[in-house]
């Protein structure tokens, strides 16, 4: 029997993957376009903060600040690269949490996860 008590992980992982895939197709987007994507990621981050661990607090705070800064900014701040990095960090953190859940208490360190993903 499959444990479905943590099925939200599958939904969050799929939505983040889809968001990142579509965002990648907009490489080189200006800050106004990046702001639209930041709002999508903000929505995902709010959902994750209600269902996942403590890493989501910092993630949510960072994306809120980033979106506010993009709204005010008149000068290019390399918004695409910043948001791409934030989404990548969220994916690694979510994967670490999922692995920890699957290993029941053996929390993998994000550095090891990043090294595994890079190989």
C-alpha positions in Angstrom: 0.0 0.0 0.0 1.3 3.5 -0.9 1.4 6.1 1.8 -0.6 9.0 0.4 -0.4 11.2 3.5 2.4 13.3 1.9 0.9 13.3 -1.7 1.2 17.1 -1.6 4.9 16.6 -2.3 4.2 15.2 -5.8 1.9 18.1 -6.6 4.4 20.7 -5.4 7.3 19.0 -7.2 5.3 18.8 -10.4 4.1 22.4 -10.3 7.7 23.7 -9.6 9.1 21.6 -12.4 6.5 22.9 -14.8 7.1 26.5 -13.7 10.8 26.2 -14.1 10.5 24.5 -17.5 8.2 27.3 -18.9 10.3 30.0 -17.3 13.5 28.6 -19.0 11.8 29.2 -22.3 11.8 32.9 -21.5 15.5 33.2 -21.1 16.6 36.8 -21.4 13.2 38.2 -20.3 13.1 41.8 -19.1 12.3 42.6 -15.5 8.6 43.3 -16.3 8.2 39.8 -17.7 10.3 38.3 -14.9 7.9 40.0 -12.4 5.0 38.0 -13.9 7.0 34.8 -13.4 8.0 35.9 -9.9 4.3 36.2 -9.0 3.7 32.6 -10.2 6.6 31.5 -8.1 5.3 33.5 -5.2 2.0 31.6 -5.4 3.9 28.3 -5.4 6.0 29.4 -2.5 2.9 30.3 -0.4 1.5 26.8 -1.1 4.8 25.2 -0.2 5.0 27.3 3.0 1.7 25.8 4.2 2.8 22.2 3.5 6.5 21.9 3.9 9.3 22.5 6.3 11.1 25.5 7.7 13.1 26.1 4.5 10.0 27.6 3.0 10.0 30.6 5.4 13.2 32.0 4.0 12.1 31.0 0.5 8.9 32.9 0.8 10.5 36.0 2.4 13.1 36.0 -0.4 10.6 35.8 -3.3 8.4 38.5 -1.6 11.3 40.9 -1.4 12.5 40.1 -4.9 9.0 40.7 -6.4 8.8 44.1 -4.5 12.2 45.1 -5.7 11.3 44.2 -9.3 8.1 46.3 -9.1 10.1 49.3 -8.0 13.1 48.8 -10.2 13.6 50.9 -13.3 17.0 49.5 -14.1 17.8 46.0 -15.1 18.9 43.9 -12.2 19.5 40.6 -14.0 16.1 39.5 -12.7 15.9 36.4 -14.9 19.1 34.9 -13.4 18.1 35.8 -9.8 14.6 34.2 -10.2 16.1 31.2 -12.0 18.5 30.7 -9.0 15.7 31.1 -6.5 13.6 28.4 -8.2 16.6 26.1 -8.3 17.2 26.5 -4.6 13.6 25.8 -3.9 13.8 22.6 -6.0 16.8 21.4 -4.1 15.2 22.1 -0.8 12.0 20.4 -1.7 13.9 17.4 -3.0 15.9 17.2 0.3 12.7 17.3 2.3 11.1 14.6 0.2 14.3 12.4 0.6 14.2 13.0 4.3 10.6 11.9 4.4 11.3 8.8 2.4 14.3 7.9 4.6 12.3 8.7 7.7 14.5 11.0 9.6 17.8 10.7 7.7 17.9 14.3 6.6 20.3 14.7 3.6 22.4 17.8 3.5 21.6 20.2 0.6 25.3 20.2 -0.4 25.2 16.5 -1.0 21.9 16.9 -2.9 23.5 19.6 -5.1 26.5 17.5 -5.8 24.3 14.6 -6.8 22.2 16.8 -9.1 25.2 18.3 -10.7 26.7 14.9 -11.6 
